[in-house]
Amino acid sequence: MNDTREQQADSYFSCSDAERAAFEAGIKLGTIYHQFVGVPLSTGTVQTLEGAIEAASRVQPFVEDIKVTIDRSKLRDKHGQYDYVPLTGDMLDVSLVVKYKSTRVKASMKFLKEMNYPLMYIEKIERA
């Protein structure tokens, strides 16, 4: 992003750099969930989908690192034309790092059995 566009975007945010970094991390996790849940997959395509989600996320602003793992225990080999499993929230395990100015936020999405929910949360905020 060029400096002018970044300055323009910054003018809309009335928050600290840490709050902005946390906001950006939340946007990325929400995007992953809502963009990819429902995608058909099987044991033969799971690794490709993990890589596609990571690659798509890396082009978004401020993403420094990302790791996506899909729970393979819910998958099966494809047997026939119509045999696949749709990706669901309980299959996603995502960890990402967003860097905004001098702040890094590590955020994650993980299905928590005790909550029966794919929780998105901030693990750590580091200020340089």
N, C-alpha and C positions, 0 to 999 in steps of 0.2 A: 504494500500500500504506500502511495507517495505521501510525503509529509503534509501536503495541503489537505488531502482527504482524511488523513488521520487527525489533523487539527480540527477539521470540520466535525468529524464524528465525536471527538473529545468534548466539543462545546455542548453536546446534548446530554452529557453525563454529569450529574451533580452528586458526585460521590468520590471516595478515596480511590487510589490506585488498587488497593487490596480488594475493595468492594467491586471495582470494575473487573478485576481478574476473576473473582468468584462468579460474577454475573456471566462472563464469557465462558467459564467452565460449565456452568449450568446450561447455557444455550447449547453447547456442544453435546452434552449428555442427552438433553431433551431431543435434539435433532436425531441423534443415533436411534433412540428408542422409537420415535414416531415415524422416522423414515424407513426403518428396516424391519420392524416387527410385522410379521405376516409374509415375509419373503419365503418362497418355497426352497427347501434344501434337503439334502440327504448326506450320507457319509461321504459321498464323492464330491460334494460341493462346499462343505463346511469351511475348509481351509481357504478356499477362494473368497467366500463371503467375508470371513474374518479380515483378510487382506484388503478387500474392497472397502469395508467400513473404515479401516485404518487409513487407507489412501484418501478416501473422501474427506475424512476429518482433518487430515494434515493440510489440506488446501485452505481450510478456514483460518481466519486471522487469529494469531497468537498461540496456536497449538504448537507446543514444543515436542511433545512425545505422546504416544497413545499405544495401548495394547488391548486388543479385543480377543476374548476367548469365548467360544460358544460351547456349552455343555453337550458333549457328544453322547452322553448316556441316554438322551432323549431321541437320538437319531436312529435311523435304520437304513440298511442297504435298500436301494430302490429295486422293487420287484414288480415290474409292470409299468405301463404308460402313466397311470394316475397315482403312483405311490411316491409320496413325499411328505415331509413334515414342515408345517409353517413355523418360522422362527417366532418364539414367544418371549416375553420379558423375563421369565424364569430361567431362560437359557443363556442370558447375556451376563458376562462379567467384563467390565470395562474399567480401565484405569487410564487417566490422561493427565498431562501437565500442560497448563496454560501459563505463558509468561506475558505479563503486561507491564511495560516499563521495567521497574526494578522489583516487581512482585511475581512470585511463582505460586501457583495454586495446584495442588494435587487433588483431583476429584475422582470419584469412582461411582460405578453403578453395579450393584450386586443384589441378587435375589436373596432375601433373608427369610428362611423357612419360618422362623418364629413370628414374623410379621405377615407372611404370605404376600410379600410385596417386593418388587424390584426397586430398592431404595437408591436414590442418587444423593451423594453426600460429599462434603469436603473433608479430606483427610488431613491436609496440612497447608498452611499459608506461610511462605517464607518471604521476608523482605531483605533485599540486599543492602 
